[in-house]
Amino acid sequence: MASTKPKKKNPRLASGRKRVRQDTKLNAANTSLRSKYRTAVKNVEKAVLAGDKTKAAELFAKMQSVVDNVADKGIFHKNKASRDKSRLSAKVKALALAAA
């Protein structure tokens, strides 16, 4: 037996139809920002694993602005953003100290 999702009904009221249009746009924007956030974090982690301290430091600086921007918009909680920045900062610093 194949389970099928129940079809979503279109809202009847104009305000409901507008809300659906707005939600679709907002969902696309949030998804894009979430992806940008995760990509920025992954790029720093890859640079740290590769042991490239200059690239890691450069990517970390860019990552901070992306993370702050996403947190300000409320896509991720500010504490999560701060935690991610803190952990990556520690990794980048450890990499710099290990190279020195």
C-alpha positions as CSV (number, residue, x, y, z in Angstrom):
1,M,0.0,0.0,0.0
2,A,1.4,3.4,-1.0
3,S,0.6,6.1,1.5
4,T,-0.3,9.3,-0.1
5,K,-0.3,12.7,1.6
6,P,-3.6,14.4,1.8
7,K,-3.8,17.3,-0.7
8,K,-3.5,20.7,0.8
9,K,-6.5,22.8,0.1
10,N,-6.1,26.3,-1.3
11,P,-7.2,29.0,1.2
12,R,-10.5,30.6,0.3
13,L,-10.0,34.0,1.7
14,A,-7.8,36.5,0.0
15,S,-5.8,37.1,3.1
16,G,-5.1,33.4,3.4
17,R,-3.9,33.2,-0.3
18,K,-1.7,36.2,0.4
19,R,-0.3,34.5,3.5
20,V,0.6,31.4,1.4
21,R,2.4,33.6,-1.2
22,Q,4.3,35.4,1.6
23,D,5.2,32.1,3.4
24,T,6.6,30.6,0.2
25,K,8.9,33.6,-0.4
26,L,10.0,33.7,3.2
27,N,10.6,30.0,3.3
28,A,12.9,30.3,0.2
29,A,14.8,33.2,1.7
30,N,15.3,31.4,5.0
31,T,16.4,28.2,3.3
32,S,19.0,30.2,1.3
33,L,20.3,31.9,4.4
34,R,20.4,28.6,6.4
35,S,22.4,27.0,3.6
36,K,24.8,30.0,3.4
37,Y,25.4,29.7,7.2
38,R,26.1,26.0,7.1
39,T,28.4,26.3,4.0
40,A,30.4,29.0,5.7
41,V,30.9,26.9,8.8
42,K,31.8,23.8,6.8
43,N,34.4,25.8,4.8
44,V,36.2,26.9,8.0
45,E,36.1,23.3,9.4
46,K,37.6,21.9,6.1
47,A,40.4,24.5,6.2
48,V,41.2,23.6,9.8
49,L,41.2,19.9,9.0
50,A,43.5,20.5,6.0
51,G,45.9,22.4,8.4
52,D,45.8,25.6,6.3
53,K,46.0,28.3,8.9
54,T,45.9,31.4,6.6
55,K,42.9,30.1,4.7
56,A,41.2,29.1,7.9
57,A,41.7,32.5,9.4
58,E,40.5,34.2,6.2
59,L,37.4,32.0,6.0
60,F,36.7,32.4,9.7
61,A,36.5,36.2,9.3
62,K,34.0,35.9,6.5
63,M,32.1,33.2,8.4
64,Q,31.6,35.5,11.4
65,S,29.7,38.1,9.4
66,V,27.5,35.5,7.8
67,V,26.7,33.9,11.1
68,D,25.9,37.2,12.8
69,N,23.7,38.2,9.9
70,V,21.7,35.0,10.0
71,A,21.4,35.2,13.8
72,D,20.2,38.8,13.6
73,K,17.4,37.7,11.2
74,G,16.4,35.0,13.6
75,I,17.0,32.0,11.3
76,F,19.2,30.5,14.0
77,H,19.2,31.4,17.7
78,K,21.9,33.9,18.7
79,N,23.3,31.5,21.3
80,K,23.8,28.8,18.6
81,A,25.6,31.3,16.4
82,S,27.8,32.4,19.3
83,R,28.5,28.8,20.2
84,D,29.5,28.0,16.6
85,K,31.8,31.0,16.4
86,S,33.4,30.2,19.7
87,R,34.1,26.6,18.8
88,L,35.5,27.5,15.4
89,S,37.6,30.3,16.9
90,A,39.1,27.8,19.3
91,K,39.9,25.4,16.4
92,V,41.5,28.2,14.3
93,K,43.6,29.4,17.3
94,A,44.7,25.9,18.1
95,L,45.8,25.5,14.5
96,A,47.8,28.7,14.6
97,L,49.4,27.7,17.9
98,A,50.3,24.2,16.6
99,A,52.0,25.8,13.5
100,A,54.0,28.2,15.6
